């Protein structure tokens, strides 16, 4: 489960280890992708605990990163051969076909919420377009390499449904990314004579599929004339087609300038962005920059962007190395064997899908959509397994005790690199488990507290939020939830001491999360509601709380309106009688 990762002392610093490679193959080849992934994990941990402006948001972002990185790291160790990935890819493309078909069913049943643009199970049509852009080349590759006639026609139908759904999303960025990905896919296949010969056997199915796709898109365009045609025309003048995205990018660049090196913290874009938000987007919640490279830089700084580019470069280099070895027909020194005859087609589909999603990420937030990120992790695992199989596994054999002793030496304790590697991997995994378990248990307790507030069990809610704080005391939202629980309990029981505890909880939330305007806004509203108790509270300062909220979110009209109302003197909206 934990074979060694080569790289010598440098790898050991990154919780990896290993001896020199065997068989004369490149020392960084089979595990080339491990290093940027582990670097991302270390940078994410650093960002979560020491750099972030909001630990609650950062822990959620770190958990998502761990999910993706661990899948890409451990799947090649569980499936070291590329053959099992065929089954995973087959289920993946079938899932994509079901998701695409559900988009049409959703539209037919009147459940579509995007004015006719398909979005299926995703929140936005652009996310559906990104998912289909990454899976469509792989679907075509699976269709071409399938030997069973019935399965081949089935995969061809799935590809047609995916392409039609992609057209019906109306996503211009998704269209361009898919065209680029399919173009790269075709370029790969044309450069390989064996793949060209394989394609010649599928001319008829591909021609029928192309005609069916054209007819399907024509029907979609006929039922909704405003969906495809006008958006195709708008590609000729992109500046006027997407003016909002340019404002998003401009604001994100301002964020990067404020914290260029390590950013604002992983997962904290939605917390830090309001300070730089354009007044044109008042009332719009913006948690994404619509450019993953800018958002990664805003959250993790230029160091995070360097890690991302390192990972992309390593993946590209691995794919090129595998492609260059496709013509091997017999095992050679240091190699386990040749690539399967149809493996280059699958490799081309993986590279084309990954390229499409990286291009689409220039105008959207695909890397922040969990299912798309997991698909990319599956692609990375496949590349690692394919490279490892072509390089003969590169697993060094641990020396025996007799081999480590010279003539006349006394026996001594020997700890080989492979054992050290396993110990370091085990310790690193345990550390990651602890880092992930703590916010997970805290979030469960917080959700239970919210449900108890809805059911009127305020004392139970206080206990649950206190438990969440005990698990994770750096999350400001838990203190805010505790304050709401105390406030409701005080209004029900008419107890002034509970109101004081609510004030303390709201104030602690502003101290733990000093960059989140919502905590100061909630504190100001709390003071405004209980203005008759101004002499009872320890630090009664509603104007200060509202001013701080307005400084963190200067374009939010609701904060300014409440601040103006408070400045003019508004009456108390809630009151508690004196305690008996």
VEXDREN-2710 file (C-alpha; in Angstrom, 1 decimal):
% VEXDREN-2710
k/r/px/py/pz
1/UNK/0.0/0.0/0.0
2/UNK/2.9/2.4/0.7
3/UNK/5.7/1.6/-1.8
4/UNK/8.6/4.0/-1.7
5/UNK/8.8/7.2/-3.6
6/UNK/12.1/8.0/-5.1
7/UNK/13.9/11.3/-4.7
8/UNK/16.6/10.8/-2.1
9/UNK/16.9/13.4/0.7
10/UNK/14.7/16.0/-1.0
11/UNK/11.8/13.5/-1.1
12/UNK/12.4/12.7/2.5
13/UNK/11.8/16.3/3.4
14/UNK/8.3/16.0/1.8
15/UNK/7.4/12.9/3.8
16/UNK/8.7/10.6/1.0
17/UNK/11.8/8.5/0.8
18/UNK/13.5/5.9/-1.4
19/UNK/16.8/4.7/-2.7
20/UNK/18.3/5.1/-6.1
21/UNK/16.2/3.9/-9.0
22/UNK/16.9/0.5/-10.6
23/UNK/17.0/-0.5/-14.2
24/UNK/18.5/2.8/-15.5
25/UNK/15.1/4.6/-15.9
26/UNK/14.7/8.3/-15.1
27/UNK/14.8/8.9/-11.3
28/UNK/11.8/11.2/-11.4
29/UNK/9.7/9.4/-13.9
30/UNK/7.2/7.1/-12.2
31/UNK/6.5/9.4/-9.2
32/UNK/7.0/12.7/-10.9
33/UNK/3.5/13.8/-10.0
34/UNK/3.9/13.0/-6.3
35/UNK/6.1/16.0/-5.5
36/UNK/3.8/18.9/-6.6
37/UNK/0.9/17.1/-5.0
38/UNK/2.7/16.8/-1.7
39/UNK/3.9/20.4/-2.1
40/UNK/0.3/21.5/-2.5
41/UNK/-0.7/19.6/0.7
42/UNK/2.1/21.2/2.7
43/UNK/1.2/24.7/1.3
44/UNK/-2.5/24.1/2.1
45/UNK/-1.7/23.1/5.7
46/UNK/0.5/26.2/6.1
47/UNK/-2.2/28.4/4.6
48/UNK/-4.9/26.9/6.8
49/UNK/-3.1/27.3/10.2
50/UNK/-0.8/30.2/9.9
51/UNK/-1.7/32.4/6.9
52/UNK/-5.4/32.4/6.5
53/UNK/-7.8/35.2/7.3
54/UNK/-10.6/32.8/8.2
55/UNK/-9.8/29.4/9.5
56/UNK/-13.3/28.0/9.1
57/UNK/-13.3/28.6/5.3
58/UNK/-9.7/27.4/5.0
59/UNK/-10.4/24.1/6.7
60/UNK/-13.2/23.4/4.3
61/UNK/-10.9/24.3/1.4
62/UNK/-8.1/22.2/2.8
63/UNK/-10.4/19.2/3.2
64/UNK/-11.4/19.5/-0.5
65/UNK/-7.7/19.7/-1.4
66/UNK/-6.9/16.6/0.7
67/UNK/-9.7/14.6/-1.0
68/UNK/-8.2/15.3/-4.5
69/UNK/-4.5/15.0/-3.6
70/UNK/-4.9/11.8/-1.7
71/UNK/-6.9/10.2/-4.6
72/UNK/-4.1/11.1/-7.0
73/UNK/-1.4/9.9/-4.6
74/UNK/-2.8/6.6/-3.4
75/UNK/-4.8/5.3/-6.4
76/UNK/-1.6/4.5/-8.4
77/UNK/-0.5/2.5/-5.4
78/UNK/-3.7/0.6/-5.2
79/UNK/-3.9/0.2/-9.0
80/UNK/-0.3/0.2/-10.3
81/UNK/-1.3/-1.1/-13.7
82/UNK/-3.2/1.0/-16.3
83/UNK/-5.6/-1.8/-17.2
84/UNK/-8.0/-1.3/-14.2
85/UNK/-8.5/2.3/-15.2
86/UNK/-10.4/1.2/-18.3
87/UNK/-13.3/0.1/-16.0
88/UNK/-13.1/3.4/-14.0
89/UNK/-13.1/5.4/-17.2
90/UNK/-16.1/3.4/-18.6
91/UNK/-18.2/4.1/-15.5
92/UNK/-17.1/7.8/-15.6
93/UNK/-18.3/8.3/-19.2
94/UNK/-21.5/6.5/-18.4
95/UNK/-22.0/8.8/-15.5
96/UNK/-21.4/11.8/-17.8
97/UNK/-24.0/10.5/-20.2
98/UNK/-26.6/10.1/-17.5
99/UNK/-25.8/13.6/-16.2
100/UNK/-26.2/15.0/-19.7
101/UNK/-29.4/13.2/-20.4
102/UNK/-30.9/14.4/-17.1
103/UNK/-30.3/17.9/-18.2
104/UNK/-32.7/17.4/-21.1
105/UNK/-35.2/15.6/-18.8
106/UNK/-34.9/18.5/-16.3
107/UNK/-35.7/20.9/-19.1
108/UNK/-38.7/18.9/-20.3
109/UNK/-40.2/18.6/-16.8
110/UNK/-39.9/22.4/-16.2
111/UNK/-37.2/22.0/-13.5
112/UNK/-34.6/24.0/-15.3
113/UNK/-33.7/27.3/-13.5
114/UNK/-31.4/28.8/-16.0
115/UNK/-33.8/30.0/-18.7
116/UNK/-33.3/27.0/-21.0
117/UNK/-29.6/26.6/-20.6
118/UNK/-28.9/23.1/-19.4
119/UNK/-27.3/22.7/-16.0
120/UNK/-28.4/19.2/-14.9
121/UNK/-27.2/18.5/-11.3
122/UNK/-24.8/21.4/-11.4
123/UNK/-25.6/24.9/-10.1
124/UNK/-24.5/26.6/-13.3
125/UNK/-24.5/25.6/-17.0
126/UNK/-20.8/26.5/-17.2
127/UNK/-20.0/23.8/-14.6
128/UNK/-21.9/21.2/-16.6
129/UNK/-20.0/22.4/-19.7
130/UNK/-16.7/21.9/-17.9
131/UNK/-17.6/18.4/-16.7
132/UNK/-18.6/17.4/-20.3
133/UNK/-15.5/19.1/-21.8
134/UNK/-13.3/16.9/-19.6
135/UNK/-15.2/13.6/-20.3
136/UNK/-16.1/13.9/-24.0
137/UNK/-12.7/13.2/-25.4
138/UNK/-12.4/10.2/-23.1
139/UNK/-15.8/9.0/-24.2
140/UNK/-14.7/9.0/-27.8
141/UNK/-11.5/7.2/-26.9
142/UNK/-13.5/4.5/-25.0
143/UNK/-15.8/4.2/-28.0
144/UNK/-12.9/3.8/-30.5
145/UNK/-11.1/1.2/-28.4
146/UNK/-14.1/-0.9/-27.4
147/UNK/-14.1/-4.3/-29.3
148/UNK/-17.7/-5.3/-28.7
149/UNK/-20.1/-3.9/-31.3
150/UNK/-23.0/-3.3/-29.0
151/UNK/-20.9/-1.5/-26.4
152/UNK/-19.3/0.6/-29.2
153/UNK/-22.7/1.8/-30.4
154/UNK/-23.7/2.5/-26.8
155/UNK/-20.6/4.6/-26.1
156/UNK/-21.2/6.4/-29.4
157/UNK/-24.8/7.3/-28.2
158/UNK/-23.4/8.5/-24.9
159/UNK/-20.9/10.7/-26.8
160/UNK/-23.7/12.2/-28.9
161/UNK/-25.8/13.0/-25.8
162/UNK/-22.8/14.6/-24.1
163/UNK/-22.0/16.8/-27.1
164/UNK/-25.6/17.8/-27.5
165/UNK/-25.9/18.7/-23.8
166/UNK/-22.7/20.7/-24.1
167/UNK/-24.1/22.7/-27.0
168/UNK/-27.3/23.2/-25.0
169/UNK/-25.4/24.7/-22.0
170/UNK/-24.7/27.8/-24.1
171/UNK/-21.3/28.0/-22.5
172/UNK/-19.0/29.7/-25.0
173/UNK/-15.9/28.9/-22.9
174/UNK/-17.0/25.3/-22.7
175/UNK/-17.4/25.1/-26.5
176/UNK/-14.0/26.6/-27.2
177/UNK/-12.3/24.4/-24.6
178/UNK/-13.9/21.3/-26.1
179/UNK/-13.0/22.2/-29.6
180/UNK/-9.4/22.7/-28.5
181/UNK/-9.4/19.4/-26.6
182/UNK/-10.9/17.4/-29.4
183/UNK/-8.4/19.1/-31.8
184/UNK/-5.5/17.9/-29.6
185/UNK/-7.1/14.5/-29.4
186/UNK/-7.2/14.2/-33.2
187/UNK/-3.6/15.5/-33.5
188/UNK/-2.4/12.8/-31.2
189/UNK/-4.1/10.1/-33.1
190/UNK/-3.1/11.3/-36.5
191/UNK/0.6/11.2/-35.4
192/UNK/0.3/7.6/-34.5
193/UNK/0.0/5.1/-37.4
194/UNK/-1.4/2.4/-35.2
195/UNK/-4.2/4.7/-34.0
196/UNK/-4.9/5.8/-37.6
197/UNK/-5.3/2.2/-38.6
198/UNK/-7.7/1.6/-35.7
199/UNK/-9.8/4.7/-36.6
200/UNK/-10.3/3.4/-40.2
201/UNK/-12.3/0.6/-38.8
202/UNK/-14.7/3.0/-37.1
203/UNK/-15.3/5.4/-40.0
204/UNK/-19.0/4.4/-40.4
205/UNK/-20.0/4.6/-36.7
206/UNK/-18.2/8.0/-36.3
207/UNK/-19.9/9.3/-39.4
208/UNK/-23.3/8.2/-38.2
209/UNK/-22.6/9.7/-34.8
210/UNK/-21.5/13.0/-36.4
211/UNK/-24.8/13.2/-38.4
212/UNK/-26.8/12.4/-35.3
213/UNK/-25.0/15.1/-33.4
214/UNK/-25.6/17.7/-36.0
215/UNK/-29.3/16.9/-36.2
216/UNK/-29.6/16.9/-32.4
217/UNK/-28.0/20.4/-32.1
218/UNK/-30.3/21.6/-34.9
219/UNK/-33.3/20.4/-32.9
220/UNK/-32.0/22.2/-29.8
221/UNK/-31.4/25.4/-31.7
222/UNK/-34.9/25.1/-33.3
223/UNK/-36.6/24.7/-29.9
224/UNK/-34.6/27.6/-28.3
225/UNK/-33.3/30.0/-31.0
226/UNK/-31.7/32.3/-28.5
227/UNK/-29.5/29.6/-27.0
228/UNK/-26.8/28.7/-29.6
229/UNK/-26.9/31.2/-32.5
230/UNK/-26.6/34.5/-30.7
231/UNK/-23.9/33.2/-28.3
232/UNK/-21.9/31.9/-31.3
233/UNK/-22.1/35.4/-32.8
234/UNK/-21.0/37.0/-29.6
235/UNK/-17.7/35.1/-29.7
236/UNK/-16.5/37.7/-32.3
237/UNK/-16.6/40.5/-29.7
238/UNK/-15.6/38.9/-26.3
239/UNK/-15.1/42.3/-24.6
240/UNK/-18.8/43.1/-24.8
241/UNK/-19.9/39.5/-24.4
242/UNK/-18.5/39.0/-20.9
243/UNK/-18.0/42.4/-19.2
244/UNK/-18.7/41.1/-15.7
245/UNK/-15.8/38.6/-15.8
246/UNK/-13.3/41.4/-16.5
247/UNK/-14.5/43.2/-13.4
248/UNK/-14.2/40.0/-11.4
249/UNK/-10.6/39.6/-12.6
250/UNK/-9.7/43.2/-11.9
251/UNK/-11.0/42.9/-8.3
252/UNK/-9.1/39.6/-7.9
253/UNK/-5.9/41.2/-9.2
254/UNK/-6.3/43.9/-6.5
255/UNK/-6.6/41.1/-3.9
256/UNK/-3.4/39.6/-5.2
257/UNK/-1.6/42.9/-4.9
258/UNK/-2.6/43.2/-1.3
259/UNK/-1.1/39.8/-0.4
260/UNK/1.1/38.6/-3.2
261/UNK/3.3/36.0/-1.6
262/UNK/1.1/33.5/0.3
263/UNK/-2.4/34.9/-0.4
264/UNK/-5.4/35.3/1.9
265/UNK/-5.7/31.6/2.7
266/UNK/-7.0/28.5/1.0
267/UNK/-10.8/28.6/0.6
268/UNK/-11.1/32.3/1.8
269/UNK/-11.9/34.0/-1.5
270/UNK/-15.5/34.6/-0.6
271/UNK/-14.4/36.1/2.8
272/UNK/-11.7/38.5/1.5
273/UNK/-13.3/39.4/-1.8
274/UNK/-16.1/41.8/-0.6
275/UNK/-13.5/44.5/0.3
276/UNK/-12.4/44.6/-3.3
277/UNK/-15.8/44.0/-4.9
278/UNK/-17.1/46.2/-7.6
279/UNK/-20.2/48.3/-6.7
280/UNK/-21.9/46.9/-9.8
281/UNK/-22.3/43.5/-8.0
282/UNK/-24.2/44.7/-5.0
283/UNK/-26.4/41.9/-3.7
284/UNK/-24.6/39.2/-5.7
285/UNK/-22.6/36.6/-3.7
286/UNK/-19.3/36.1/-5.4
287/UNK/-17.3/33.1/-4.1
288/UNK/-15.2/32.5/-7.3
289/UNK/-13.0/34.6/-9.5
290/UNK/-14.1/32.9/-12.8
291/UNK/-10.5/32.2/-13.4
292/UNK/-8.9/29.4/-11.4
293/UNK/-5.4/30.6/-11.9
294/UNK/-6.2/34.0/-10.5
295/UNK/-8.2/32.6/-7.6
296/UNK/-5.4/30.1/-6.7
297/UNK/-3.0/33.1/-6.7
298/UNK/-5.4/35.1/-4.5
299/UNK/-5.8/32.3/-2.0
300/UNK/-2.3/30.8/-2.0
301/UNK/-0.2/33.5/-3.5
302/UNK/2.4/33.2/-6.2
303/UNK/3.8/30.2/-4.3
304/UNK/0.4/28.4/-4.8
305/UNK/0.4/29.4/-8.5
306/UNK/3.9/28.0/-8.9
307/UNK/2.7/24.7/-7.3
308/UNK/-0.2/24.5/-9.8
309/UNK/2.0/25.2/-12.8
310/UNK/4.5/22.7/-11.4
311/UNK/1.8/20.1/-11.3
312/UNK/0.5/20.9/-14.8
313/UNK/4.1/20.8/-16.2
314/UNK/4.8/17.4/-14.4
315/UNK/1.5/16.0/-15.8
316/UNK/2.4/17.2/-19.3
317/UNK/5.9/15.8/-19.1
318/UNK/4.6/12.4/-17.9
319/UNK/2.1/12.2/-20.7
320/UNK/4.9/13.1/-23.3
321/UNK/7.2/10.4/-21.8
322/UNK/4.4/7.8/-22.0
323/UNK/3.5/8.8/-25.6
324/UNK/7.1/8.6/-26.7
325/UNK/7.3/5.0/-25.5
326/UNK/4.1/3.9/-27.3
327/UNK/6.0/2.2/-30.2
328/UNK/7.8/-0.3/-27.9
329/UNK/6.8/-3.8/-29.0
330/UNK/8.9/-5.8/-26.6
331/UNK/10.3/-5.4/-23.0
332/UNK/13.6/-3.6/-22.7
333/UNK/16.0/-3.0/-19.8
334/UNK/14.2/-1.3/-16.9
335/UNK/10.8/-1.7/-18.4
336/UNK/8.0/-4.1/-17.5
337/UNK/6.7/-4.3/-21.1
338/UNK/5.2/-2.5/-24.0
339/UNK/2.1/-0.3/-24.1
340/UNK/-1.1/-2.1/-25.1
341/UNK/-2.0/-1.4/-28.8
342/UNK/-5.0/0.7/-28.0
343/UNK/-3.5/2.5/-24.9
344/UNK/-2.3/5.5/-26.9
345/UNK/-6.0/6.3/-27.8
346/UNK/-6.9/6.3/-24.1
347/UNK/-3.8/8.4/-23.3
348/UNK/-4.8/10.9/-26.0
349/UNK/-8.4/11.1/-24.5
350/UNK/-7.0/11.7/-21.0
351/UNK/-4.6/14.4/-22.2
352/UNK/-7.3/16.1/-24.4
353/UNK/-9.8/16.1/-21.5
354/UNK/-7.3/17.5/-19.1
355/UNK/-6.2/20.2/-21.6
356/UNK/-9.8/21.2/-22.2
357/UNK/-10.6/21.7/-18.5
358/UNK/-7.3/23.7/-18.0
359/UNK/-8.3/26.0/-20.8
360/UNK/-11.9/26.3/-19.5
361/UNK/-10.5/27.2/-16.1
362/UNK/-9.2/30.5/-17.7
363/UNK/-12.8/31.8/-17.7
364/UNK/-14.5/29.7/-15.0
365/UNK/-14.0/27.9/-11.7
366/UNK/-13.8/24.2/-12.8
367/UNK/-11.0/23.3/-10.5
368/UNK/-13.2/24.3/-7.5
369/UNK/-16.0/22.0/-8.6
370/UNK/-15.4/18.8/-6.6
371/UNK/-16.5/16.3/-9.2
372/UNK/-14.3/17.9/-11.9
373/UNK/-11.3/18.1/-9.6
374/UNK/-11.7/14.4/-8.7
375/UNK/-11.8/13.5/-12.5
376/UNK/-8.5/15.3/-12.9
377/UNK/-7.1/13.4/-9.9
378/UNK/-8.2/10.2/-11.6
379/UNK/-6.3/11.3/-14.8
380/UNK/-3.2/12.1/-12.7
381/UNK/-3.4/8.7/-11.1
382/UNK/-3.7/7.0/-14.5
383/UNK/-0.6/8.9/-15.9
384/UNK/1.4/7.8/-12.8
385/UNK/0.3/4.2/-13.2
386/UNK/1.0/4.1/-16.9
387/UNK/4.5/5.7/-16.5
388/UNK/5.3/3.3/-13.6
389/UNK/4.2/0.2/-15.7
390/UNK/6.4/1.4/-18.6
391/UNK/9.3/2.0/-16.3
392/UNK/9.1/-1.5/-14.7
393/UNK/7.7/-0.2/-11.4
394/UNK/11.0/1.3/-10.3
395/UNK/10.6/-0.4/-6.9
396/UNK/14.1/-0.9/-5.3
397/UNK/14.7/-4.2/-3.5
398/UNK/15.6/-3.9/0.2
399/UNK/19.0/-5.3/0.8
400/UNK/19.3/-8.2/3.1
401/UNK/21.4/-8.2/6.3
402/UNK/24.2/-10.2/4.7
403/UNK/24.4/-7.7/1.8
404/UNK/24.8/-4.7/4.2
405/UNK/27.7/-6.3/6.1
406/UNK/31.2/-6.3/4.9
407/UNK/33.6/-9.0/5.7
408/UNK/34.6/-8.9/9.4
409/UNK/31.8/-6.4/10.4
410/UNK/29.7/-7.0/13.4
411/UNK/25.9/-7.2/12.8
412/UNK/24.2/-3.9/13.2
413/UNK/20.7/-2.6/13.0
414/UNK/19.9/-1.5/9.4
415/UNK/16.8/0.5/8.5
416/UNK/16.5/0.5/4.7
417/UNK/15.1/3.4/2.8
418/UNK/11.9/1.5/1.8
419/UNK/11.0/0.9/5.5
420/UNK/11.8/4.6/6.2
421/UNK/9.5/5.6/3.4
422/UNK/6.7/3.5/4.7
423/UNK/7.0/4.9/8.2
424/UNK/7.1/8.5/6.8
425/UNK/4.1/7.8/4.6
426/UNK/2.2/6.3/7.5
427/UNK/3.0/9.3/9.8
428/UNK/2.1/11.7/7.1
429/UNK/-1.2/10.0/6.5
430/UNK/-2.0/9.9/10.2
431/UNK/-1.2/13.6/10.4
432/UNK/-3.5/14.4/7.5
433/UNK/-6.2/12.3/9.1
434/UNK/-6.0/14.3/12.3
435/UNK/-6.0/17.6/10.4
436/UNK/-9.1/16.6/8.5
437/UNK/-10.9/14.8/11.4
438/UNK/-10.9/17.8/13.7
439/UNK/-12.8/20.2/11.5
440/UNK/-15.1/17.4/10.4
441/UNK/-16.2/16.6/13.9
442/UNK/-16.5/20.3/14.7
443/UNK/-18.7/20.9/11.6
444/UNK/-21.0/17.9/12.6
445/UNK/-21.5/19.4/16.0
446/UNK/-22.2/22.9/14.5
447/UNK/-24.8/21.4/12.1
448/UNK/-26.5/19.6/15.0
449/UNK/-26.6/22.9/16.9
450/UNK/-28.3/24.7/14.0
451/UNK/-31.0/22.0/13.9
452/UNK/-31.6/22.2/17.6
453/UNK/-32.1/25.9/17.3
454/UNK/-34.8/25.3/14.7
455/UNK/-36.5/22.8/17.0
456/UNK/-36.4/25.2/20.0
457/UNK/-33.9/23.2/22.1
458/UNK/-31.6/26.1/22.9
459/UNK/-29.7/24.5/25.7
460/UNK/-28.9/21.5/23.5
461/UNK/-27.8/23.9/20.8
462/UNK/-25.5/25.7/23.2
463/UNK/-23.9/22.3/24.1
464/UNK/-23.4/21.4/20.5
465/UNK/-21.8/24.7/19.6
466/UNK/-19.6/24.5/22.6
467/UNK/-18.5/21.1/21.5
468/UNK/-17.7/22.5/18.0
469/UNK/-15.6/25.2/19.6
470/UNK/-13.8/22.7/21.7
471/UNK/-12.9/20.7/18.6
472/UNK/-12.0/23.7/16.5
473/UNK/-11.7/27.0/18.5
474/UNK/-10.5/29.0/15.5
475/UNK/-13.7/29.1/13.5
476/UNK/-15.6/32.3/14.0
477/UNK/-18.9/30.9/12.7
478/UNK/-19.2/28.6/15.7
479/UNK/-19.1/31.5/18.1
480/UNK/-21.7/33.2/16.1
481/UNK/-23.9/30.2/16.2
482/UNK/-23.4/30.0/20.0
483/UNK/-24.5/33.7/20.2
484/UNK/-27.7/33.0/18.3
485/UNK/-28.4/30.0/20.6
486/UNK/-27.9/32.2/23.7
487/UNK/-30.0/35.0/22.2
488/UNK/-33.0/32.8/21.5
489/UNK/-32.6/31.1/24.9
490/UNK/-32.6/34.6/26.6
491/UNK/-35.7/35.7/24.8
492/UNK/-37.5/32.5/25.8
493/UNK/-36.5/32.4/29.4
494/UNK/-36.2/36.2/30.0
495/UNK/-32.8/35.8/31.5
496/UNK/-30.4/38.7/31.2
497/UNK/-27.3/36.6/32.0
498/UNK/-27.9/34.6/28.8
499/UNK/-28.0/37.8/26.9
500/UNK/-24.6/38.8/28.2
501/UNK/-23.3/35.4/27.1
502/UNK/-24.7/36.0/23.7
503/UNK/-22.9/39.3/23.5
504/UNK/-19.6/37.7/24.5
505/UNK/-20.1/35.0/21.8
506/UNK/-20.8/37.6/19.1
507/UNK/-17.8/39.7/20.1
508/UNK/-15.5/36.6/20.2
509/UNK/-16.7/35.8/16.6
510/UNK/-15.4/39.2/15.5
511/UNK/-12.0/38.6/17.2
512/UNK/-11.6/35.1/15.7
513/UNK/-12.7/36.2/12.2
514/UNK/-11.6/39.9/11.9
515/UNK/-11.7/39.9/8.1
516/UNK/-15.3/38.7/7.7
517/UNK/-17.8/41.5/7.5
518/UNK/-20.7/39.3/8.5
519/UNK/-19.5/38.9/12.1
520/UNK/-19.3/42.6/12.7
521/UNK/-22.6/43.1/11.0
522/UNK/-24.3/40.5/13.2
523/UNK/-22.7/42.2/16.3
524/UNK/-24.0/45.6/15.3
525/UNK/-27.5/44.3/14.7
526/UNK/-27.4/42.5/18.1
527/UNK/-26.5/45.8/19.8
528/UNK/-29.1/47.6/17.8
529/UNK/-31.8/45.2/18.8
530/UNK/-31.0/45.4/22.5
531/UNK/-30.2/49.1/22.7
532/UNK/-32.1/49.4/26.1
533/UNK/-29.3/47.2/27.6
534/UNK/-26.5/49.4/26.5
535/UNK/-25.4/50.0/30.1
536/UNK/-25.4/46.3/30.8
537/UNK/-23.2/45.1/28.0
538/UNK/-19.5/45.3/28.6
539/UNK/-18.4/47.0/25.4
540/UNK/-21.5/48.4/23.8
541/UNK/-20.4/49.9/20.5
542/UNK/-22.9/49.3/17.6
543/UNK/-21.5/52.1/15.5
544/UNK/-18.0/50.7/15.7
545/UNK/-19.2/47.3/14.6
546/UNK/-21.1/48.7/11.7
547/UNK/-18.2/50.9/10.6
548/UNK/-15.9/47.9/10.6
549/UNK/-18.4/45.8/8.6
550/UNK/-18.7/48.7/6.1
551/UNK/-14.9/48.9/5.8
552/UNK/-14.7/45.2/5.0
553/UNK/-17.6/45.4/2.5
554/UNK/-17.8/49.1/1.4
555/UNK/-20.3/48.5/-1.5
556/UNK/-23.0/46.7/0.5
557/UNK/-26.0/49.0/0.7
558/UNK/-27.7/47.2/3.5
559/UNK/-24.9/47.9/5.9
560/UNK/-24.8/51.5/5.0
561/UNK/-28.5/51.9/5.4
562/UNK/-28.4/50.3/8.9
563/UNK/-25.5/52.4/9.8
564/UNK/-27.3/55.6/8.7
565/UNK/-30.4/54.5/10.6
566/UNK/-28.4/53.9/13.8
567/UNK/-26.7/57.2/13.5
568/UNK/-30.0/59.0/13.3
569/UNK/-31.2/57.1/16.4
570/UNK/-33.6/54.2/15.9
571/UNK/-35.7/52.7/18.7
572/UNK/-35.0/49.3/20.3
573/UNK/-36.7/46.5/18.5
574/UNK/-36.4/43.9/21.2
575/UNK/-36.7/44.2/25.0
576/UNK/-36.3/41.9/28.0
577/UNK/-38.0/42.6/31.3
578/UNK/-35.8/42.7/34.4
579/UNK/-35.0/39.3/36.0
580/UNK/-37.3/38.2/38.8
END
